[in-house]
Amino acid sequence: MSRTYFGTDGIRGRTNQWPMTAELAMKVGMAAGQHFLRGSHRHRVVIGKDTRLSGYMVENALVAGFTSVGMDVVQFGPIPTPAVALLAQSMRADLGVMISASHNPFQDNGIKLFGPDGYKLSDEDETKIEALIEAEIALAAPQDIGRARRVEDARGRYIHAVKSSFPADLRLDGLRIVVDCANGAAYQVAPSALWELGAEVIAIGVTPNGMNINDGCGSTSPLLLQETVVSAGADIGIALDGDADRLIIVDEKGQIVDGDQIMALIASRWAEEGRLAGGGLVATVMSNLGLERFLKARGIDLVRAKVGDRYVLEAMRAGGYNVGGEQSGHMILTDYATTGDGTIAALQVLAALVRSGKRASELMHQFDTVPQLLKNVRFSGGKPLDHADVQRVIAQAEAELNGTGRLVIRPSGTEPVIRVMAEGDSADQVKDVVERICAEVARVAA
C-alpha cells in the first residue's frame, strides 16, 4: 500500500495546506488513538511541540482527535523531540506525539509519532494509521471520552535526564559556551542544563515569537553563532535546530564542525573507553569519505544507511550499534536516547573537551575531509535515472572514481529533484564528474 501522508519523518507540510491542516491533524489523532487502543488499561498519549505559531492549532486538533476515541492526553508545551520520546516511555504512555517541522521555517509544521518504547513508529504502523485516517472510526461513548491535562514539570524531567548522560566526575566550570537554540523547542532546557553543569552560558535564539524559529539562527544558519563565539571569546558554540534533535558545533575560532567530525570524535573516544557497541558506527551515504578512512585506520567500521535519521536508527538497532548520525547533525546515541538528541550529543563533545584539556579547534578536527560536491537537477516527470544515456555516463564516472572516490545519485523523496553527489581526492575530477552527470540528466529530462 502506498503512503499518502507519512514521509521519512512523519507528516510534514505548509500549515493550513494539505496535508498539514487542523482537519487532518484531528483525523490523525483519531486514527493513531484507535490503532493504539490495545488492552483494558486507561490509554494515554503525550504531546509536545516546538515554538511555531501553528503549534496551538495542530495541538488542539490532535487533542480533540485523541480524546474523541477515548485516549487521555498529557500536554507538555514546547519541548524537544527527544524529550517526547523519553517521556512517552517513562510515563508508560501508549503513544508520543511531537508537533514540529524540525529545521524548516515557521510556515511549515509536522506530526511525528513515537511508540510506547520511545522509538519512531515503523512503516507498518504508519501504513495502518493511514488506512484508519480514510476509514470510519468508532467514537467513544460519552462516559469514555478522554481527558486532557498539562504537565508543568516535563522540561525539568528532561533536563535531569540530559544531565544524567554527562559523566558524574566532570563539571563544565570555567567553560564559556554559546548555545543557539534556534528560537525553538530547546530554548529553555538546553541553556539550563549547561548552566546547571557549571558552564558560563551565553544563550542566543531563545526569544521565540511563533514566527522566528530557525530564522537566521540554529544549526542550519550558524553565522550568528560563529560571530557570537568569536566576539564573546567563548570556548565553543553549540547550535541546535527547531526541535533540538540536530547538533552543529562551532570552535573557538568560529569554524563550523559538522556531524561527520562529531561522530568521528564520539566514536573514537568511546572505542578507546571500550564503550563503542558493534565495533562501528552508522552514518548515511552522504557522509564524507574522509570519515570512512579515519574510522578504518582505527579499526572502526562504518555502516552506511539511506538518508534519514529513521534509516540510521533502523541500521543501528539491526546491527547492535550505539553511535549513529548524519553529516547534517542528527546524532543518535542509543545509550541515552531512542532518537536523535542534539543536547545529549553536545554534552558528549563537552565531556571530551574537558577530559582532553585541548581547545575546541584542536579536538574537533578529527580528519581532513575529501573534496565533495552535491548538485540537484530538477525534472518535470518520468525516471531520468533509468535512461540508457544517463546510466552510461554514470558508469563512466564510477570507473573514473574507482579506488579514489565515491558517487551517490538518488532521487529526492520530497520533490522532483535528482541529487548528484561525488567525492574524491581530486576536486577538479569531482566537479567534472558531477557536472557531466547533471548535464546528461537535464538533457534527457528536458
Buried (B, 14 or more C-beta within 10 A) or exposed (E): EEEEBBBBBBBBBBBEEEBBBBEBBBBBBBBBBBBBBEEEEEBBBBBBBBBBBBBEBBBBBBBBBBBBBBBBBBBBBBBBBBBBBBBBBEBEBBBBBBBBBBBBBBBBBBBBBBBBEBBBBEEEBBBBBBEBBEEEBEEBEEEEBBEBEEBEEBBEBBBEBBBEBBEEEBEBEEBBBBBBBBBBBBBBBBBBBBBBBBBBBBBBBBEBEEBBBBBEBBBBBBEBBBBBBBEBEBBBBBBBBBBBBBBBBBBBEBBBBBBBBBBBBBBBBBBEEEEBBBEBBBBBBBBBBBBBEBBEEEEBBBBBBBBBBBBBBBBBBEBEBBBBBBBBBBBBBBEBBBBBBBBBBBBBBBBBBBEEEEBBBEBBBBBEBBBBBEBEBEBEEEEBBEBEEBEEBBEEBBEBBEEBBBBBBBBEEEEEBBBBBBBBEBEEBBBBBBBBBBEBBBEBBE
